[in-house]
Amino acid sequence: MVFAATYDETNPLAFLDFKEEMGRQTIWLVISLVLFVLTLNIEWNFWNTFAYPIYGVSLFLLLMVVIVGSEIKGAKSWFSLGPVSFQPSEIAKLGTCLAIASYLSFNKNDIQNTRVLVTTFALFLVPFLLIMLQPDLGSGLVFFSFFMLLYRKGLPGYLYIIGFSLIAIFITSFIVGSFNVLVLTLLITFALLMWYMDASIKTIGIVAGGLMATYIAHLASFEAGVWIIPVIAACVAIYMNYKSRNFKILSFVVPVLLFANLLSYSSNWAFENLLRPHQKDRINVWLRPELCDPRGSLYNLIQSKMAIGSGGFQGKGFLNGEMTKLKYVPEQSTDFIFSTIGEEQGFIGTFSVILLFTLLITRCIVIAERSRLEFFRNYAYGVGGILFVHFLVNVGMTMGVMPVIGIPLPFISKGGSSLAAFTILVAVMIKMDAARNRG
């Protein structure tokens, strides 16, 4: 696919021309294969013993790249050594995964212990913050993939519910506006509180009537009707629960109601007053594409969708994608490589890639669960989480369901340091799996 995305009819053997992009990718492919074999011949306990030194080296490289790194597209994320360049954030994924796996396996640390939890958070937040100094939001967000490991280790599920709820409020406030979030949260508050009042048929009728009246008022653009009805309904529900001494549910629902609306309004305020124009464009492209310029910030996404859709069921065939040949999709060999797959291989190709990644991530979980050593299990879950976030965000952003933040598709996108890092990540896991019955 990289060959197809960079194909030049005048130079069909570009993969052997080391001055060309495809030629350099060939070099990295050979390097990665060598690293794969070498990694499989290193004893598994090496990675546990040197987990912290590798992590420390990766942090040092992240710090140095901010100081002396090469600036590409506004970010100091690369070290350039002649014709070869590499991204230290890729090494940091390996180092952080090893460090967290080693720390949590030491005396089987309990993640519900505050000290252990704070230390674990620090292990992935430090590289995240260093990467944000570059700045490289896409690479930085990958480090939050370790929440998958933390969930397996016993981090309470309600924290994930709260986190996803905050994200949902943030997204909803941009899509429908803070005013509509207020109306929605008031109605949810009313319905939830009435549920705890042993609601009768009459109460259910009030809820249905309130929802219907609010919906009609909203359609008619009666702004007063939009907020007066749910405000009154919520106040009545709060009063009834207060009189019934349902203080436990009130102490939960009311603060959540206030916080949700505070988050909604503050998100919109920060968007309008704190973000730079290009940062606003990224959010608008994702959540409010109707506000974006089709020939400007929205161009990449439009072309990507068209390329994927034009492939149909079977695709146009290898090297036969017109949009790929004519370079309509920017960054089509790196961040938007999935659009090339969609155009040339069609639904069959895209579904196959999704299926393969699903099997790969599932395999990581299987390897983790059958390992007897805690270090193996933690590491495999860490690898699975990293692969999942990369796969989900990259494929999602090419179709407009995830923000365009610049993140490669593992093993497929062009990029030498990415290919090498993912090769080592998986090779270490395979080596550990071979020794899974120890301990």
C-alpha positions in Angstrom: 0.0 0.0 0.0 2.9 2.4 0.7 4.3 1.4 -2.7 0.9 2.2 -4.3 0.5 5.5 -2.5 4.0 6.7 -3.6 4.0 5.0 -7.0 5.7 6.8 -9.9 5.3 5.3 -13.3 8.7 6.8 -14.4 10.4 4.9 -11.6 8.7 1.6 -11.0 11.6 0.2 -9.0 11.6 3.1 -6.5 11.6 0.6 -3.6 15.2 -0.2 -4.6 16.2 3.5 -5.0 17.3 4.5 -1.5 17.0 8.2 -2.4 13.3 7.8 -2.8 10.7 7.5 0.0 9.9 3.9 -0.9 13.5 3.0 -1.0 14.1 4.4 2.5 11.0 2.4 3.7 12.6 -0.7 2.2 15.7 0.0 4.4 13.5 0.3 7.5 11.7 -2.9 6.5 15.0 -4.8 6.4 16.1 -3.2 9.7 12.8 -4.2 11.3 13.1 -7.8 10.2 16.6 -7.9 11.6 15.4 -6.4 14.9 12.6 -8.9 15.0 15.0 -11.8 14.8 17.4 -10.3 17.3 14.6 -9.6 19.7 13.4 -13.2 19.6 16.9 -14.3 20.6 17.1 -12.1 23.7 16.0 -13.7 26.9 12.7 -12.4 28.3 14.2 -11.4 31.7 16.4 -8.8 29.9 13.3 -6.7 29.3 12.2 -6.9 32.9 15.7 -6.2 34.2 16.3 -3.2 32.0 12.7 -1.9 31.9 13.5 1.3 33.9 16.8 2.1 32.1 15.0 1.8 28.7 12.3 4.0 30.0 14.8 6.5 31.3 16.6 6.6 27.9 13.3 7.2 26.1 12.5 10.1 28.4 16.0 11.6 27.8 15.4 11.3 24.0 12.0 13.0 24.3 13.6 15.8 26.2 16.5 16.2 23.7 14.3 16.1 20.7 12.5 19.3 21.9 15.9 21.0 22.2 17.9 19.8 19.2 15.3 17.9 17.1 14.3 18.7 13.5 11.1 20.6 13.1 8.8 19.0 10.6 5.3 20.5 10.0 5.5 22.7 13.1 6.6 19.9 15.5 10.0 19.0 16.9 9.4 15.3 16.9 12.3 13.9 14.9 16.0 13.3 15.1 17.6 13.5 11.7 20.9 11.6 11.0 21.7 12.3 7.4 19.1 10.6 5.2 17.7 8.7 8.2 15.3 10.1 10.8 13.5 8.6 13.7 10.9 9.6 16.2 11.8 9.1 19.8 8.1 9.0 20.8 8.0 5.5 19.2 10.8 4.3 21.5 8.9 5.9 24.4 5.9 3.6 23.8 8.1 0.5 24.3 9.9 2.0 27.3 6.7 3.1 29.0 5.0 -0.2 28.4 8.0 -2.1 29.9 8.2 0.3 32.9 4.5 0.1 33.8 4.5 -3.7 33.3 7.5 -4.1 35.5 6.3 -1.7 38.2 2.8 -3.3 38.5 4.3 -6.8 38.6 6.7 -5.9 41.4 5.2 -7.7 44.5 1.9 -7.7 42.5 1.2 -4.1 43.2 -2.4 -3.3 44.0 -3.7 -0.6 41.6 -6.3 0.4 44.1 -3.5 1.6 46.4 -3.3 5.4 46.0 0.5 5.4 45.9 0.7 2.7 43.3 -2.0 4.4 41.2 -0.3 7.8 41.3 3.0 6.3 40.4 1.5 4.4 37.5 -0.2 7.5 36.2 3.1 9.4 36.5 4.9 6.7 34.4 2.8 7.4 31.3 1.9 11.1 32.0 5.6 12.2 32.0 6.3 11.0 28.4 2.8 12.4 27.4 3.8 15.8 28.7 7.2 15.7 27.1 5.6 14.8 23.8 3.1 17.7 24.1 6.1 20.1 24.3 7.0 19.1 20.7 3.9 19.4 20.3 2.5 16.1 18.9 -1.0 15.5 20.2 -1.5 12.3 18.2 1.5 10.5 19.6 0.8 11.9 23.1 -2.8 10.6 23.3 -1.6 7.0 22.6 -0.1 6.9 26.1 -3.7 6.9 27.6 -4.1 3.5 26.0 -2.6 2.1 29.3 -6.0 2.6 30.9 -6.8 -0.7 29.2 -4.2 -2.4 31.3 -5.3 -0.5 34.4 -8.8 -1.7 34.0 -7.6 -5.3 33.9 -5.5 -4.6 37.0 -8.7 -3.6 38.9 -9.1 0.2 38.4 -12.8 0.8 39.4 -15.2 0.7 36.4 -17.0 3.8 37.6 -14.0 5.9 36.9 -14.2 4.9 33.2 -18.0 5.7 33.2 -17.2 9.1 34.6 -14.4 9.6 32.1 -16.5 8.6 29.1 -19.4 10.7 30.3 -17.2 13.8 30.5 -16.0 13.1 26.9 -19.6 12.6 25.8 -20.6 16.0 27.4 -17.6 17.7 25.8 -18.5 16.3 22.3 -22.2 16.9 22.7 -21.7 20.6 23.8 -19.9 21.2 20.4 -22.4 19.3 18.3 -25.7 20.7 19.8 -24.5 23.6 21.8 -24.3 24.2 25.6 -27.9 25.5 25.7 -29.3 22.1 24.5 -27.0 20.3 26.9 -28.6 22.2 29.7 -32.1 21.2 28.5 -31.0 17.6 28.1 -29.3 17.3 31.5 -32.3 18.9 33.2 -34.7 16.4 31.6 -32.4 13.5 32.6 -32.2 14.8 36.2 -36.0 15.0 36.3 -36.5 11.5 35.0 -33.8 10.0 37.2 -35.1 11.6 40.4 -38.7 10.7 39.6 -37.5 7.1 39.1 -36.4 7.1 42.8 -39.8 8.4 43.8 -41.5 5.1 42.9 -43.0 6.8 39.8 -46.7 6.0 39.1 -48.4 6.0 35.8 -49.3 9.6 36.4 -45.6 10.5 36.9 -44.6 8.7 33.8 -47.2 10.7 32.0 -45.7 13.9 33.4 -42.3 12.8 32.1 -43.6 12.0 28.7 -45.6 15.2 28.6 -42.6 17.3 29.6 -40.4 15.7 27.0 -43.0 16.2 24.3 -43.7 19.8 25.3 -40.0 20.6 25.3 -39.4 19.0 22.0 -42.4 20.9 20.4 -41.1 24.1 21.9 -37.7 23.5 20.6 -39.0 22.8 17.1 -41.0 26.1 17.3 -37.9 28.0 18.4 -39.6 29.1 21.6 -36.5 29.5 23.6 -38.4 30.3 26.8 -40.3 27.0 26.4 -37.0 25.1 26.0 -35.6 25.9 29.3 -38.6 26.8 31.5 -40.3 23.4 31.3 -37.2 21.3 32.2 -36.2 23.8 34.9 -39.6 23.6 36.6 -39.6 19.8 36.2 -36.2 19.4 37.7 -37.0 21.7 40.6 -40.2 19.8 41.3 -38.3 16.5 41.3 -35.5 17.9 43.5 -38.1 19.2 46.0 -40.1 15.9 46.1 -36.9 13.9 46.8 -35.9 16.5 49.4 -39.2 16.1 51.2 -38.9 12.3 50.9 -35.4 12.6 52.5 -33.7 10.9 49.5 -30.5 12.8 50.3 -28.2 10.1 48.9 -29.5 10.4 45.3 -29.7 14.2 45.6 -26.1 14.4 46.7 -25.1 12.6 43.5 -27.5 14.0 40.9 -27.4 17.7 41.7 -23.6 18.1 41.7 -23.4 16.0 38.5 -26.0 18.3 36.9 -24.1 21.4 37.9 -20.7 20.0 36.9 -21.9 18.7 33.5 -23.2 22.2 32.5 -20.1 23.9 33.9 -18.0 21.6 31.7 -20.2 22.2 28.7 -20.1 26.0 28.9 -16.4 26.2 29.9 -15.5 23.9 26.9 -17.2 26.3 24.5 -15.7 29.3 26.2 -12.2 27.7 26.0 -12.8 26.8 22.3 -13.7 30.4 21.4 -11.1 32.2 23.5 -8.1 29.9 24.1 -7.5 27.7 21.1 -5.6 28.8 18.0 -7.3 28.8 14.6 -5.7 25.5 13.4 -6.7 23.9 16.7 -10.3 25.1 16.2 -10.3 23.7 12.7 -9.3 20.2 13.9 -12.3 20.1 16.3 -14.7 21.6 13.7 -13.6 19.1 11.1 -14.5 16.3 13.5 -17.6 17.6 15.2 -18.9 20.5 13.0 -17.7 20.0 9.5 -20.5 22.3 8.1 -18.4 25.2 9.5 -15.2 24.2 7.7 -13.9 25.3 4.3 -14.1 22.3 1.9 -11.0 23.6 0.1 -9.2 24.2 3.4 -9.3 22.4 6.7 -12.0 19.9 5.5 -10.2 19.0 2.2 -8.2 16.0 3.6 -11.3 14.4 5.1 -13.4 14.9 2.0 -10.8 13.4 -0.3 -10.2 10.5 2.1 -13.9 9.7 2.2 -14.2 9.9 -1.6 -11.3 7.6 -2.1 -12.6 5.0 0.3 -16.1 5.2 -1.1 -15.0 5.0 -4.7 -13.4 1.6 -4.1 -16.8 -0.1 -3.9 -16.9 -3.7 -3.0 -13.8 -5.1 -4.8 -11.7 -2.0 -5.3 -10.2 -0.6 -8.4 -7.2 -2.9 -8.2 -3.5 -2.5 -7.2 -2.0 0.6 -8.7 -5.3 1.5 -10.4 -6.6 4.0 -7.9 -7.1 7.4 -9.7 -7.3 9.5 -6.5 -4.2 7.7 -5.1 -2.2 8.1 -8.4 -3.1 11.8 -8.7 -2.3 12.5 -5.0 -5.7 13.9 -4.1 -5.4 12.6 -0.6 -2.7 14.4 1.4 -0.4 12.2 3.6 -1.8 9.2 1.8 1.2 7.1 2.5 1.3 7.8 6.2 -1.7 9.0 8.2 -4.3 8.4 5.4 -2.9 5.1 4.1 -6.4 3.5 4.9 -7.9 5.6 2.1 -5.5 4.0 -0.4 -6.6 0.6 0.8 -10.2 1.6 0.5 -9.8 2.8 -3.1 -7.7 0.1 -4.5 -8.9 -2.9 -2.4 -12.5 -1.8 -1.7 -14.7 -3.1 1.0 -12.9 -6.5 0.9 -9.5 -4.9 1.6 -10.7 -2.5 4.3 -12.7 -5.2 6.1 -9.7 -7.6 5.9 -7.5 -5.0 7.5 -10.1 -4.4 10.3 -10.4 -8.1 10.8 -6.6 -8.6 11.0 -6.2 -5.9 13.6 -9.1 -7.3 15.6 -7.5 -10.7 15.5 -4.1 -9.2 16.5 -5.5 -7.3 19.4 -7.5 -10.3 20.5 -4.4 -12.4 20.3 -2.6 -9.9 22.6 -5.4 -10.5 25.2 -5.2 -14.3 24.8 -1.4 -14.2 25.3 -1.9 -12.0 28.4 -4.5 -14.2 30.0 -2.6 -17.4 29.5 0.7 -16.0 31.0 1.6 -17.2 34.5 4.0 -14.3 35.1 2.5 -10.9 36.1 5.1 -9.0 34.0 4.1 -10.9 30.9 0.4 -10.3 31.4 0.9 -6.6 32.1 3.1 -6.1 29.0 0.8 -7.9 26.6 -2.2 -5.8 27.8 -0.1 -2.7 27.3 0.8 -3.7 23.7 -2.8 -4.6 23.0 -3.9 -1.1 24.2 -1.3 0.7 22.1 -2.3 -1.2 19.0 -6.0 -0.7 19.7 -5.7 3.1 20.0 -3.5 3.4 16.9 -5.9 1.3 14.9 -9.1 2.9 16.2 -8.0 6.5 15.7 -6.2 6.1 12.4 -9.1 4.2 10.7 -11.7 6.4 12.4 -10.1 9.7 11.3 -9.9 8.7 7.6 -13.7 8.3 7.7 -14.5 11.3 9.9 -15.6 9.5 13.1 -12.4 10.4 15.0 -10.4 13.7 15.1 -7.6 14.1 12.5 -4.6 14.1 14.9 -1.9 12.5 12.8 -1.3 8.9 14.0 0.0 6.0 11.9 -1.6 2.7 11.1 0.7 0.1 12.7 2.8 -2.0 10.2 1.0 -0.4 7.2 1.7 3.4 7.3 5.0 4.6 5.9 7.4 5.5 8.7 10.6 3.7 9.7 10.7 4.4 13.4 7.1 3.4 13.8 7.6 0.1 11.9 10.7 -0.7 13.9 9.0 0.2 17.3 5.9 -1.9 16.6 8.1 -4.8 15.4 10.0 -4.8 18.7 6.8 -4.4 20.7 5.3 -7.5 19.2 8.5 -9.5 19.1 9.1 -9.0 22.8 5.5 -10.2 23.5 6.1 -13.3 21.3 9.3 -14.1 23.2 7.5 -13.7 26.5 4.7 -16.0 25.3 7.2 -18.6 24.4 8.3 -18.6 28.1 4.8 -18.2 29.5 4.9 -21.3 31.6 7.8 -20.1 33.7 7.2 -18.9 37.3 
